[in-house]
Amino acid sequence: STGLVSLNDEEGNGGHQIPPQGDNDSEDGNGPQSDRLALFSTLVAAIVHDIGHPGFNNSYQVNARTNLAITYNDNSVLENMHASKAFSMLFQHESVAATIAASQDNNDYNNNASNEK
């Protein structure tokens, strides 16, 4: 078992998977704080996962040589666009940007960014 809960559509076809919520009294690190963070993260992901979707899939974007495909170098075109739009919107709000920056160790951020190149 993967420990994931499958969310099926009405016909029972496989859908998205989410980790099960932990017992608030457990000793495995799950508790009210991590439950709130998990819920917040899930809500943000649900809101932004298709933000700005143009109605055509990645294959179409690449084959039609759209500006999006060119911008994201034919790699996970829509996923990169969704993430870019989400972060752009988040960072428009100074308090959100400050909170994210304060919680992120600059060394970790720089190491993660350089590892992706």
PDB file as gemmi writes it, atoms N, CA and C in Angstrom:
CRYST1    1.000    1.000    1.000  90.00  90.00  90.00 P 1                      
ATOM      1  N   SER A   1       0.835  -1.184   0.000  1.00  0.00           N  
ATOM      2  CA  SER A   1       0.000   0.000   0.000  1.00  0.00           C  
ATOM      3  C   SER A   1       0.877   1.243   0.000  1.00  0.00           C  
ATOM      4  N   THR A   2       0.458   2.248  -0.779  1.00  0.00           N  
ATOM      5  CA  THR A   2       1.237   3.478  -0.891  1.00  0.00           C  
ATOM      6  C   THR A   2       0.941   4.443   0.230  1.00  0.00           C  
ATOM      7  N   GLY A   3      -0.134   4.195   0.994  1.00  0.00           N  
ATOM      8  CA  GLY A   3      -0.507   5.117   2.048  1.00  0.00           C  
ATOM      9  C   GLY A   3      -1.259   6.320   1.516  1.00  0.00           C  
ATOM     10  N   LEU A   4      -1.642   6.278   0.223  1.00  0.00           N  
ATOM     11  CA  LEU A   4      -2.359   7.392  -0.372  1.00  0.00           C  
ATOM     12  C   LEU A   4      -3.832   7.052  -0.498  1.00  0.00           C  
ATOM     13  N   VAL A   5      -4.660   8.046  -0.399  1.00  0.00           N  
ATOM     14  CA  VAL A   5      -6.096   7.888  -0.571  1.00  0.00           C  
ATOM     15  C   VAL A   5      -6.425   8.295  -1.992  1.00  0.00           C  
ATOM     16  N   SER A   6      -7.095   7.417  -2.747  1.00  0.00           N  
ATOM     17  CA  SER A   6      -7.441   7.719  -4.123  1.00  0.00           C  
ATOM     18  C   SER A   6      -8.782   8.425  -4.173  1.00  0.00           C  
ATOM     19  N   LEU A   7      -8.836   9.495  -4.942  1.00  0.00           N  
ATOM     20  CA  LEU A   7     -10.079  10.217  -5.158  1.00  0.00           C  
ATOM     21  C   LEU A   7     -10.585   9.842  -6.543  1.00  0.00           C  
ATOM     22  N   ASN A   8     -11.673   9.099  -6.605  1.00  0.00           N  
ATOM     23  CA  ASN A   8     -12.214   8.646  -7.875  1.00  0.00           C  
ATOM     24  C   ASN A   8     -13.333   9.556  -8.339  1.00  0.00           C  
ATOM     25  N   ASP A   9     -13.483   9.663  -9.668  1.00  0.00           N  
ATOM     26  CA  ASP A   9     -14.607  10.427 -10.195  1.00  0.00           C  
ATOM     27  C   ASP A   9     -15.883   9.592 -10.079  1.00  0.00           C  
ATOM     28  N   GLU A  10     -17.014  10.112 -10.534  1.00  0.00           N  
ATOM     29  CA  GLU A  10     -18.298   9.439 -10.352  1.00  0.00           C  
ATOM     30  C   GLU A  10     -18.343   8.064 -10.995  1.00  0.00           C  
ATOM     31  N   GLU A  11     -17.600   7.847 -12.077  1.00  0.00           N  
ATOM     32  CA  GLU A  11     -17.591   6.549 -12.745  1.00  0.00           C  
ATOM     33  C   GLU A  11     -16.612   5.573 -12.099  1.00  0.00           C  
ATOM     34  N   GLY A  12     -15.907   5.996 -11.067  1.00  0.00           N  
ATOM     35  CA  GLY A  12     -14.961   5.126 -10.387  1.00  0.00           C  
ATOM     36  C   GLY A  12     -13.593   5.090 -11.040  1.00  0.00           C  
ATOM     37  N   ASN A  13     -13.372   5.950 -12.022  1.00  0.00           N  
ATOM     38  CA  ASN A  13     -12.054   6.006 -12.647  1.00  0.00           C  
ATOM     39  C   ASN A  13     -11.069   6.666 -11.702  1.00  0.00           C  
ATOM     40  N   GLY A  14      -9.821   6.258 -11.789  1.00  0.00           N  
ATOM     41  CA  GLY A  14      -8.797   6.813 -10.912  1.00  0.00           C  
ATOM     42  C   GLY A  14      -8.684   8.317 -11.070  1.00  0.00           C  
ATOM     43  N   GLY A  15      -8.476   8.981  -9.985  1.00  0.00           N  
ATOM     44  CA  GLY A  15      -8.328  10.424 -10.007  1.00  0.00           C  
ATOM     45  C   GLY A  15      -7.055  10.810  -9.296  1.00  0.00           C  
ATOM     46  N   HIS A  16      -7.080  11.925  -8.616  1.00  0.00           N  
ATOM     47  CA  HIS A  16      -5.920  12.387  -7.858  1.00  0.00           C  
ATOM     48  C   HIS A  16      -5.777  11.573  -6.580  1.00  0.00           C  
ATOM     49  N   GLN A  17      -4.580  11.575  -6.022  1.00  0.00           N  
ATOM     50  CA  GLN A  17      -4.339  10.878  -4.768  1.00  0.00           C  
ATOM     51  C   GLN A  17      -3.826  11.864  -3.740  1.00  0.00           C  
ATOM     52  N   ILE A  18      -4.279  11.721  -2.516  1.00  0.00           N  
ATOM     53  CA  ILE A  18      -3.825  12.580  -1.424  1.00  0.00           C  
ATOM     54  C   ILE A  18      -3.405  11.717  -0.256  1.00  0.00           C  
ATOM     55  N   PRO A  19      -2.454  12.172   0.557  1.00  0.00           N  
ATOM     56  CA  PRO A  19      -2.080  11.403   1.741  1.00  0.00           C  
ATOM     57  C   PRO A  19      -3.205  11.473   2.763  1.00  0.00           C  
ATOM     58  N   PRO A  20      -3.437  10.389   3.512  1.00  0.00           N  
ATOM     59  CA  PRO A  20      -4.475  10.418   4.541  1.00  0.00           C  
ATOM     60  C   PRO A  20      -4.095  11.363   5.666  1.00  0.00           C  
ATOM     61  N   GLN A  21      -5.086  11.950   6.326  1.00  0.00           N  
ATOM     62  CA  GLN A  21      -4.829  12.842   7.445  1.00  0.00           C  
ATOM     63  C   GLN A  21      -4.470  12.019   8.676  1.00  0.00           C  
ATOM     64  N   GLY A  22      -3.487  12.486   9.416  1.00  0.00           N  
ATOM     65  CA  GLY A  22      -3.026  11.771  10.599  1.00  0.00           C  
ATOM     66  C   GLY A  22      -3.919  12.005  11.802  1.00  0.00           C  
ATOM     67  N   ASP A  23      -3.768  11.174  12.786  1.00  0.00           N  
ATOM     68  CA  ASP A  23      -4.462  11.314  14.063  1.00  0.00           C  
ATOM     69  C   ASP A  23      -3.830  12.492  14.803  1.00  0.00           C  
ATOM     70  N   ASN A  24      -4.648  13.406  15.289  1.00  0.00           N  
ATOM     71  CA  ASN A  24      -4.122  14.605  15.947  1.00  0.00           C  
ATOM     72  C   ASN A  24      -3.302  14.294  17.184  1.00  0.00           C  
ATOM     73  N   ASP A  25      -3.505  13.141  17.805  1.00  0.00           N  
ATOM     74  CA  ASP A  25      -2.772  12.786  19.009  1.00  0.00           C  
ATOM     75  C   ASP A  25      -1.582  11.878  18.724  1.00  0.00           C  
ATOM     76  N   SER A  26      -1.267  11.652  17.454  1.00  0.00           N  
ATOM     77  CA  SER A  26      -0.204  10.706  17.128  1.00  0.00           C  
ATOM     78  C   SER A  26       1.160  11.307  17.424  1.00  0.00           C  
ATOM     79  N   GLU A  27       2.148  10.438  17.520  1.00  0.00           N  
ATOM     80  CA  GLU A  27       3.510  10.877  17.801  1.00  0.00           C  
ATOM     81  C   GLU A  27       4.358  10.931  16.533  1.00  0.00           C  
ATOM     82  N   ASP A  28       3.737  10.789  15.368  1.00  0.00           N  
ATOM     83  CA  ASP A  28       4.507  10.749  14.127  1.00  0.00           C  
ATOM     84  C   ASP A  28       4.687  12.119  13.485  1.00  0.00           C  
ATOM     85  N   GLY A  29       4.408  13.194  14.231  1.00  0.00           N  
ATOM     86  CA  GLY A  29       4.567  14.533  13.691  1.00  0.00           C  
ATOM     87  C   GLY A  29       3.301  15.114  13.110  1.00  0.00           C  
ATOM     88  N   ASN A  30       2.284  14.278  12.954  1.00  0.00           N  
ATOM     89  CA  ASN A  30       1.008  14.795  12.490  1.00  0.00           C  
ATOM     90  C   ASN A  30       0.245  15.320  13.695  1.00  0.00           C  
ATOM     91  N   GLY A  31      -0.316  16.457  13.559  1.00  0.00           N  
ATOM     92  CA  GLY A  31      -1.092  17.046  14.634  1.00  0.00           C  
ATOM     93  C   GLY A  31      -1.888  18.196  14.080  1.00  0.00           C  
ATOM     94  N   PRO A  32      -2.491  18.965  14.942  1.00  0.00           N  
ATOM     95  CA  PRO A  32      -3.322  20.072  14.457  1.00  0.00           C  
ATOM     96  C   PRO A  32      -2.570  21.032  13.546  1.00  0.00           C  
ATOM     97  N   GLN A  33      -1.316  21.348  13.880  1.00  0.00           N  
ATOM     98  CA  GLN A  33      -0.553  22.283  13.049  1.00  0.00           C  
ATOM     99  C   GLN A  33      -0.275  21.701  11.670  1.00  0.00           C  
ATOM    100  N   SER A  34       0.175  20.444  11.608  1.00  0.00           N  
ATOM    101  CA  SER A  34       0.472  19.848  10.304  1.00  0.00           C  
ATOM    102  C   SER A  34      -0.807  19.593   9.526  1.00  0.00           C  
ATOM    103  N   ASP A  35      -1.921  19.316  10.220  1.00  0.00           N  
ATOM    104  CA  ASP A  35      -3.198  19.154   9.527  1.00  0.00           C  
ATOM    105  C   ASP A  35      -3.625  20.460   8.872  1.00  0.00           C  
ATOM    106  N   ARG A  36      -3.428  21.573   9.563  1.00  0.00           N  
ATOM    107  CA  ARG A  36      -3.779  22.881   8.986  1.00  0.00           C  
ATOM    108  C   ARG A  36      -2.885  23.188   7.791  1.00  0.00           C  
ATOM    109  N   LEU A  37      -1.606  22.882   7.911  1.00  0.00           N  
ATOM    110  CA  LEU A  37      -0.688  23.115   6.808  1.00  0.00           C  
ATOM    111  C   LEU A  37      -1.063  22.235   5.612  1.00  0.00           C  
ATOM    112  N   ALA A  38      -1.393  20.972   5.875  1.00  0.00           N  
ATOM    113  CA  ALA A  38      -1.799  20.062   4.800  1.00  0.00           C  
ATOM    114  C   ALA A  38      -3.065  20.566   4.120  1.00  0.00           C  
ATOM    115  N   LEU A  39      -4.023  21.026   4.911  1.00  0.00           N  
ATOM    116  CA  LEU A  39      -5.267  21.546   4.351  1.00  0.00           C  
ATOM    117  C   LEU A  39      -4.992  22.805   3.530  1.00  0.00           C  
ATOM    118  N   PHE A  40      -4.196  23.725   4.074  1.00  0.00           N  
ATOM    119  CA  PHE A  40      -3.853  24.947   3.347  1.00  0.00           C  
ATOM    120  C   PHE A  40      -3.149  24.612   2.033  1.00  0.00           C  
ATOM    121  N   SER A  41      -2.184  23.701   2.097  1.00  0.00           N  
ATOM    122  CA  SER A  41      -1.434  23.312   0.897  1.00  0.00           C  
ATOM    123  C   SER A  41      -2.352  22.693  -0.145  1.00  0.00           C  
ATOM    124  N   THR A  42      -3.272  21.849   0.307  1.00  0.00           N  
ATOM    125  CA  THR A  42      -4.221  21.214  -0.603  1.00  0.00           C  
ATOM    126  C   THR A  42      -5.118  22.256  -1.261  1.00  0.00           C  
ATOM    127  N   LEU A  43      -5.594  23.217  -0.478  1.00  0.00           N  
ATOM    128  CA  LEU A  43      -6.453  24.264  -1.036  1.00  0.00           C  
ATOM    129  C   LEU A  43      -5.703  25.120  -2.055  1.00  0.00           C  
ATOM    130  N   VAL A  44      -4.473  25.511  -1.741  1.00  0.00           N  
ATOM    131  CA  VAL A  44      -3.692  26.312  -2.681  1.00  0.00           C  
ATOM    132  C   VAL A  44      -3.452  25.517  -3.964  1.00  0.00           C  
ATOM    133  N   ALA A  45      -3.085  24.251  -3.826  1.00  0.00           N  
ATOM    134  CA  ALA A  45      -2.842  23.410  -5.002  1.00  0.00           C  
ATOM    135  C   ALA A  45      -4.106  23.282  -5.851  1.00  0.00           C  
ATOM    136  N   ALA A  46      -5.245  23.104  -5.198  1.00  0.00           N  
ATOM    137  CA  ALA A  46      -6.509  22.965  -5.930  1.00  0.00           C  
ATOM    138  C   ALA A  46      -6.853  24.247  -6.676  1.00  0.00           C  
ATOM    139  N   ILE A  47      -6.584  25.378  -6.060  1.00  0.00           N  
ATOM    140  CA  ILE A  47      -6.913  26.659  -6.674  1.00  0.00           C  
ATOM    141  C   ILE A  47      -6.022  26.945  -7.880  1.00  0.00           C  
ATOM    142  N   VAL A  48      -4.735  26.650  -7.767  1.00  0.00           N  
ATOM    143  CA  VAL A  48      -3.799  27.068  -8.814  1.00  0.00           C  
ATOM    144  C   VAL A  48      -3.436  25.973  -9.808  1.00  0.00           C  
ATOM    145  N   HIS A  49      -3.887  24.744  -9.603  1.00  0.00           N  
ATOM    146  CA  HIS A  49      -3.358  23.666 -10.446  1.00  0.00           C  
ATOM    147  C   HIS A  49      -3.724  23.799 -11.921  1.00  0.00           C  
ATOM    148  N   ASP A  50      -4.756  24.533 -12.267  1.00  0.00           N  
ATOM    149  CA  ASP A  50      -5.093  24.771 -13.676  1.00  0.00           C  
ATOM    150  C   ASP A  50      -5.267  26.257 -13.984  1.00  0.00           C  
ATOM    151  N   ILE A  51      -4.655  27.105 -13.180  1.00  0.00           N  
ATOM    152  CA  ILE A  51      -4.810  28.546 -13.371  1.00  0.00           C  
ATOM    153  C   ILE A  51      -4.276  28.962 -14.744  1.00  0.00           C  
ATOM    154  N   GLY A  52      -5.068  29.731 -15.461  1.00  0.00           N  
ATOM    155  CA  GLY A  52      -4.653  30.227 -16.763  1.00  0.00           C  
ATOM    156  C   GLY A  52      -4.626  29.188 -17.870  1.00  0.00           C  
ATOM    157  N   HIS A  53      -5.264  28.036 -17.658  1.00  0.00           N  
ATOM    158  CA  HIS A  53      -5.236  26.955 -18.652  1.00  0.00           C  
ATOM    159  C   HIS A  53      -5.868  27.421 -19.958  1.00  0.00           C  
ATOM    160  N   PRO A  54      -5.143  27.287 -21.081  1.00  0.00           N  
ATOM    161  CA  PRO A  54      -5.656  27.780 -22.359  1.00  0.00           C  
ATOM    162  C   PRO A  54      -6.644  26.828 -23.049  1.00  0.00           C  
ATOM    163  N   GLY A  55      -6.844  25.639 -22.501  1.00  0.00           N  
ATOM    164  CA  GLY A  55      -7.792  24.709 -23.099  1.00  0.00           C  
ATOM    165  C   GLY A  55      -7.175  23.685 -24.031  1.00  0.00           C  
ATOM    166  N   PHE A  56      -5.877  23.724 -24.198  1.00  0.00           N  
ATOM    167  CA  PHE A  56      -5.175  22.754 -25.032  1.00  0.00           C  
ATOM    168  C   PHE A  56      -4.050  22.130 -24.214  1.00  0.00           C  
ATOM    169  N   ASN A  57      -3.783  20.836 -24.443  1.00  0.00           N  
ATOM    170  CA  ASN A  57      -2.798  20.122 -23.629  1.00  0.00           C  
ATOM    171  C   ASN A  57      -1.358  20.419 -24.050  1.00  0.00           C  
ATOM    172  N   ASN A  58      -0.410  19.830 -23.305  1.00  0.00           N  
ATOM    173  CA  ASN A  58       1.014  20.045 -23.573  1.00  0.00           C  
ATOM    174  C   ASN A  58       1.404  19.637 -24.990  1.00  0.00           C  
ATOM    175  N   SER A  59       0.890  18.501 -25.437  1.00  0.00           N  
ATOM    176  CA  SER A  59       1.241  18.024 -26.787  1.00  0.00           C  
ATOM    177  C   SER A  59       0.847  19.037 -27.846  1.00  0.00           C  
ATOM    178  N   TYR A  60      -0.349  19.587 -27.710  1.00  0.00           N  
ATOM    179  CA  TYR A  60      -0.782  20.608 -28.654  1.00  0.00           C  
ATOM    180  C   TYR A  60       0.147  21.816 -28.598  1.00  0.00           C  
ATOM    181  N   GLN A  61       0.473  22.279 -27.388  1.00  0.00           N  
ATOM    182  CA  GLN A  61       1.329  23.456 -27.236  1.00  0.00           C  
ATOM    183  C   GLN A  61       2.660  23.256 -27.948  1.00  0.00           C  
ATOM    184  N   VAL A  62       3.253  22.076 -27.766  1.00  0.00           N  
ATOM    185  CA  VAL A  62       4.557  21.783 -28.372  1.00  0.00           C  
ATOM    186  C   VAL A  62       4.429  21.656 -29.885  1.00  0.00           C  
ATOM    187  N   ASN A  63       3.445  20.874 -30.356  1.00  0.00           N  
ATOM    188  CA  ASN A  63       3.295  20.645 -31.796  1.00  0.00           C  
ATOM    189  C   ASN A  63       2.901  21.902 -32.556  1.00  0.00           C  
ATOM    190  N   ALA A  64       2.123  22.780 -31.928  1.00  0.00           N  
ATOM    191  CA  ALA A  64       1.706  24.023 -32.576  1.00  0.00           C  
ATOM    192  C   ALA A  64       2.744  25.132 -32.398  1.00  0.00           C  
ATOM    193  N   ARG A  65       3.782  24.835 -31.654  1.00  0.00           N  
ATOM    194  CA  ARG A  65       4.858  25.800 -31.392  1.00  0.00           C  
ATOM    195  C   ARG A  65       4.299  27.114 -30.848  1.00  0.00           C  
ATOM    196  N   THR A  66       3.451  26.987 -29.836  1.00  0.00           N  
ATOM    197  CA  THR A  66       2.839  28.171 -29.233  1.00  0.00           C  
ATOM    198  C   THR A  66       3.871  28.957 -28.430  1.00  0.00           C  
ATOM    199  N   ASN A  67       3.512  30.184 -28.085  1.00  0.00           N  
ATOM    200  CA  ASN A  67       4.413  31.005 -27.265  1.00  0.00           C  
ATOM    201  C   ASN A  67       4.687  30.346 -25.918  1.00  0.00           C  
ATOM    202  N   LEU A  68       3.679  29.671 -25.358  1.00  0.00           N  
ATOM    203  CA  LEU A  68       3.904  28.972 -24.088  1.00  0.00           C  
ATOM    204  C   LEU A  68       4.965  27.887 -24.243  1.00  0.00           C  
ATOM    205  N   ALA A  69       4.865  27.093 -25.304  1.00  0.00           N  
ATOM    206  CA  ALA A  69       5.843  26.018 -25.524  1.00  0.00           C  
ATOM    207  C   ALA A  69       7.239  26.589 -25.702  1.00  0.00           C  
ATOM    208  N   ILE A  70       7.325  27.699 -26.409  1.00  0.00           N  
ATOM    209  CA  ILE A  70       8.627  28.333 -26.620  1.00  0.00           C  
ATOM    210  C   ILE A  70       9.159  28.884 -25.298  1.00  0.00           C  
ATOM    211  N   THR A  71       8.291  29.541 -24.538  1.00  0.00           N  
ATOM    212  CA  THR A  71       8.699  30.124 -23.255  1.00  0.00           C  
ATOM    213  C   THR A  71       9.250  29.067 -22.317  1.00  0.00           C  
ATOM    214  N   TYR A  72       8.590  27.909 -22.262  1.00  0.00           N  
ATOM    215  CA  TYR A  72       8.992  26.859 -21.322  1.00  0.00           C  
ATOM    216  C   TYR A  72       9.779  25.746 -21.992  1.00  0.00           C  
ATOM    217  N   ASN A  73      10.325  26.039 -23.175  1.00  0.00           N  
ATOM    218  CA  ASN A  73      11.259  25.134 -23.843  1.00  0.00           C  
ATOM    219  C   ASN A  73      10.699  23.726 -24.021  1.00  0.00           C  
ATOM    220  N   ASP A  74       9.393  23.643 -24.324  1.00  0.00           N  
ATOM    221  CA  ASP A  74       8.704  22.371 -24.597  1.00  0.00           C  
ATOM    222  C   ASP A  74       8.717  21.397 -23.411  1.00  0.00           C  
ATOM    223  N   ASN A  75       9.070  21.866 -22.223  1.00  0.00           N  
ATOM    224  CA  ASN A  75       9.144  20.996 -21.043  1.00  0.00           C  
ATOM    225  C   ASN A  75       8.015  21.310 -20.073  1.00  0.00           C  
ATOM    226  N   SER A  76       7.122  20.360 -19.877  1.00  0.00           N  
ATOM    227  CA  SER A  76       6.010  20.530 -18.927  1.00  0.00           C  
ATOM    228  C   SER A  76       5.413  21.931 -19.071  1.00  0.00           C  
ATOM    229  N   VAL A  77       5.037  22.252 -20.272  1.00  0.00           N  
ATOM    230  CA  VAL A  77       4.623  23.608 -20.631  1.00  0.00           C  
ATOM    231  C   VAL A  77       3.545  24.144 -19.701  1.00  0.00           C  
ATOM    232  N   LEU A  78       2.433  23.424 -19.598  1.00  0.00           N  
ATOM    233  CA  LEU A  78       1.317  23.926 -18.799  1.00  0.00           C  
ATOM    234  C   LEU A  78       1.634  23.922 -17.311  1.00  0.00           C  
ATOM    235  N   GLU A  79       2.321  22.902 -16.837  1.00  0.00           N  
ATOM    236  CA  GLU A  79       2.671  22.843 -15.420  1.00  0.00           C  
ATOM    237  C   GLU A  79       3.562  24.022 -15.032  1.00  0.00           C  
ATOM    238  N   ASN A  80       4.538  24.325 -15.870  1.00  0.00           N  
ATOM    239  CA  ASN A  80       5.415  25.464 -15.603  1.00  0.00           C  
ATOM    240  C   ASN A  80       4.648  26.780 -15.654  1.00  0.00           C  
ATOM    241  N   MET A  81       3.716  26.904 -16.599  1.00  0.00           N  
ATOM    242  CA  MET A  81       2.922  28.121 -16.702  1.00  0.00           C  
ATOM    243  C   MET A  81       2.025  28.287 -15.479  1.00  0.00           C  
ATOM    244  N   HIS A  82       1.371  27.193 -15.035  1.00  0.00           N  
ATOM    245  CA  HIS A  82       0.520  27.268 -13.842  1.00  0.00           C  
ATOM    246  C   HIS A  82       1.343  27.709 -12.629  1.00  0.00           C  
ATOM    247  N   ALA A  83       2.500  27.101 -12.439  1.00  0.00           N  
ATOM    248  CA  ALA A  83       3.359  27.446 -11.289  1.00  0.00           C  
ATOM    249  C   ALA A  83       3.825  28.892 -11.378  1.00  0.00           C  
ATOM    250  N   SER A  84       4.213  29.323 -12.554  1.00  0.00           N  
ATOM    251  CA  SER A  84       4.675  30.695 -12.737  1.00  0.00           C  
ATOM    252  C   SER A  84       3.577  31.698 -12.404  1.00  0.00           C  
ATOM    253  N   LYS A  85       2.378  31.472 -12.896  1.00  0.00           N  
ATOM    254  CA  LYS A  85       1.250  32.372 -12.616  1.00  0.00           C  
ATOM    255  C   LYS A  85       0.921  32.379 -11.120  1.00  0.00           C  
ATOM    256  N   ALA A  86       0.937  31.199 -10.506  1.00  0.00           N  
ATOM    257  CA  ALA A  86       0.618  31.108  -9.077  1.00  0.00           C  
ATOM    258  C   ALA A  86       1.620  31.892  -8.242  1.00  0.00           C  
ATOM    259  N   PHE A  87       2.919  31.698  -8.507  1.00  0.00           N  
ATOM    260  CA  PHE A  87       3.935  32.420  -7.748  1.00  0.00           C  
ATOM    261  C   PHE A  87       3.878  33.914  -8.033  1.00  0.00           C  
ATOM    262  N   SER A  88       3.621  34.295  -9.268  1.00  0.00           N  
ATOM    263  CA  SER A  88       3.498  35.716  -9.598  1.00  0.00           C  
ATOM    264  C   SER A  88       2.380  36.357  -8.797  1.00  0.00           C  
ATOM    265  N   MET A  89       1.244  35.673  -8.703  1.00  0.00           N  
ATOM    266  CA  MET A  89       0.126  36.215  -7.936  1.00  0.00           C  
ATOM    267  C   MET A  89       0.447  36.267  -6.448  1.00  0.00           C  
ATOM    268  N   LEU A  90       1.070  35.216  -5.924  1.00  0.00           N  
ATOM    269  CA  LEU A  90       1.426  35.208  -4.509  1.00  0.00           C  
ATOM    270  C   LEU A  90       2.375  36.344  -4.161  1.00  0.00           C  
ATOM    271  N   PHE A  91       3.376  36.545  -5.000  1.00  0.00           N  
ATOM    272  CA  PHE A  91       4.394  37.545  -4.700  1.00  0.00           C  
ATOM    273  C   PHE A  91       3.944  38.974  -4.984  1.00  0.00           C  
ATOM    274  N   GLN A  92       2.748  39.150  -5.545  1.00  0.00           N  
ATOM    275  CA  GLN A  92       2.189  40.491  -5.700  1.00  0.00           C  
ATOM    276  C   GLN A  92       1.792  41.058  -4.343  1.00  0.00           C  
ATOM    277  N   HIS A  93       1.573  40.169  -3.399  1.00  0.00           N  
ATOM    278  CA  HIS A  93       1.169  40.582  -2.054  1.00  0.00           C  
ATOM    279  C   HIS A  93       2.398  40.575  -1.164  1.00  0.00           C  
ATOM    280  N   GLU A  94       2.800  41.727  -0.729  1.00  0.00           N  
ATOM    281  CA  GLU A  94       4.055  41.898   0.003  1.00  0.00           C  
ATOM    282  C   GLU A  94       4.135  41.011   1.246  1.00  0.00           C  
ATOM    283  N   SER A  95       3.019  40.861   1.977  1.00  0.00           N  
ATOM    284  CA  SER A  95       3.052  40.066   3.202  1.00  0.00           C  
ATOM    285  C   SER A  95       3.297  38.593   2.905  1.00  0.00           C  
ATOM    286  N   VAL A  96       2.744  38.101   1.800  1.00  0.00           N  
ATOM    287  CA  VAL A  96       2.970  36.701   1.425  1.00  0.00           C  
ATOM    288  C   VAL A  96       4.421  36.504   1.020  1.00  0.00           C  
ATOM    289  N   ALA A  97       4.938  37.408   0.214  1.00  0.00           N  
ATOM    290  CA  ALA A  97       6.329  37.312  -0.222  1.00  0.00           C  
ATOM    291  C   ALA A  97       7.273  37.343   0.974  1.00  0.00           C  
ATOM    292  N   ALA A  98       6.991  38.222   1.943  1.00  0.00           N  
ATOM    293  CA  ALA A  98       7.843  38.327   3.127  1.00  0.00           C  
ATOM    294  C   ALA A  98       7.776  37.061   3.960  1.00  0.00           C  
ATOM    295  N   THR A  99       6.596  36.486   4.097  1.00  0.00           N  
ATOM    296  CA  THR A  99       6.437  35.252   4.867  1.00  0.00           C  
ATOM    297  C   THR A  99       7.192  34.106   4.220  1.00  0.00           C  
ATOM    298  N   ILE A 100       7.060  33.980   2.908  1.00  0.00           N  
ATOM    299  CA  ILE A 100       7.759  32.902   2.198  1.00  0.00           C  
ATOM    300  C   ILE A 100       9.263  33.106   2.289  1.00  0.00           C  
ATOM    301  N   ALA A 101       9.713  34.332   2.073  1.00  0.00           N  
ATOM    302  CA  ALA A 101      11.148  34.613   2.133  1.00  0.00           C  
ATOM    303  C   ALA A 101      11.708  34.360   3.521  1.00  0.00           C  
ATOM    304  N   ALA A 102      10.946  34.730   4.553  1.00  0.00           N  
ATOM    305  CA  ALA A 102      11.420  34.544   5.922  1.00  0.00           C  
ATOM    306  C   ALA A 102      11.493  33.069   6.299  1.00  0.00           C  
ATOM    307  N   SER A 103      10.625  32.261   5.722  1.00  0.00           N  
ATOM    308  CA  SER A 103      10.605  30.842   6.082  1.00  0.00           C  
ATOM    309  C   SER A 103      11.592  30.030   5.262  1.00  0.00           C  
ATOM    310  N   GLN A 104      12.189  30.641   4.266  1.00  0.00           N  
ATOM    311  CA  GLN A 104      13.087  29.930   3.358  1.00  0.00           C  
ATOM    312  C   GLN A 104      14.524  30.306   3.678  1.00  0.00           C  
ATOM    313  N   ASP A 105      15.321  29.326   4.018  1.00  0.00           N  
ATOM    314  CA  ASP A 105      16.741  29.560   4.216  1.00  0.00           C  
ATOM    315  C   ASP A 105      17.359  29.837   2.843  1.00  0.00           C  
ATOM    316  N   ASN A 106      17.989  30.982   2.680  1.00  0.00           N  
ATOM    317  CA  ASN A 106      18.545  31.355   1.373  1.00  0.00           C  
ATOM    318  C   ASN A 106      19.516  30.315   0.842  1.00  0.00           C  
ATOM    319  N   ASN A 107      20.295  29.692   1.708  1.00  0.00           N  
ATOM    320  CA  ASN A 107      21.227  28.659   1.250  1.00  0.00           C  
ATOM    321  C   ASN A 107      20.473  27.474   0.679  1.00  0.00           C  
ATOM    322  N   ASP A 108      19.394  27.054   1.353  1.00  0.00           N  
ATOM    323  CA  ASP A 108      18.590  25.945   0.834  1.00  0.00           C  
ATOM    324  C   ASP A 108      17.982  26.314  -0.502  1.00  0.00           C  
ATOM    325  N   TYR A 109      17.450  27.537  -0.594  1.00  0.00           N  
ATOM    326  CA  TYR A 109      16.822  27.985  -1.835  1.00  0.00           C  
ATOM    327  C   TYR A 109      17.845  27.982  -2.973  1.00  0.00           C  
ATOM    328  N   ASN A 110      19.016  28.557  -2.722  1.00  0.00           N  
ATOM    329  CA  ASN A 110      20.036  28.616  -3.759  1.00  0.00           C  
ATOM    330  C   ASN A 110      20.519  27.227  -4.141  1.00  0.00           C  
ATOM    331  N   ASN A 111      20.671  26.321  -3.172  1.00  0.00           N  
ATOM    332  CA  ASN A 111      21.099  24.959  -3.471  1.00  0.00           C  
ATOM    333  C   ASN A 111      20.048  24.237  -4.300  1.00  0.00           C  
ATOM    334  N   ASN A 112      18.766  24.385  -3.957  1.00  0.00           N  
ATOM    335  CA  ASN A 112      17.701  23.737  -4.728  1.00  0.00           C  
ATOM    336  C   ASN A 112      17.647  24.284  -6.133  1.00  0.00           C  
ATOM    337  N   ALA A 113      17.781  25.594  -6.299  1.00  0.00           N  
ATOM    338  CA  ALA A 113      17.736  26.189  -7.627  1.00  0.00           C  
ATOM    339  C   ALA A 113      18.899  25.717  -8.484  1.00  0.00           C  
ATOM    340  N   SER A 114      20.099  25.632  -7.894  1.00  0.00           N  
ATOM    341  CA  SER A 114      21.257  25.202  -8.679  1.00  0.00           C  
ATOM    342  C   SER A 114      21.200  23.714  -8.992  1.00  0.00           C  
ATOM    343  N   ASN A 115      20.548  22.907  -8.147  1.00  0.00           N  
ATOM    344  CA  ASN A 115      20.428  21.474  -8.415  1.00  0.00           C  
ATOM    345  C   ASN A 115      19.494  21.177  -9.587  1.00  0.00           C  
ATOM    346  N   GLU A 116      18.587  22.096  -9.886  1.00  0.00           N  
ATOM    347  CA  GLU A 116      17.632  21.867 -10.965  1.00  0.00           C  
ATOM    348  C   GLU A 116      18.193  22.217 -12.327  1.00  0.00           C  
ATOM    349  N   LYS A 117      19.361  22.815 -12.366  1.00  0.00           N  
ATOM    350  CA  LYS A 117      19.940  23.205 -13.665  1.00  0.00           C  
ATOM    351  C   LYS A 117      20.640  22.044 -14.306  1.00  0.00           C  
TER     352      LYS A 117                                                      
END                                                                             
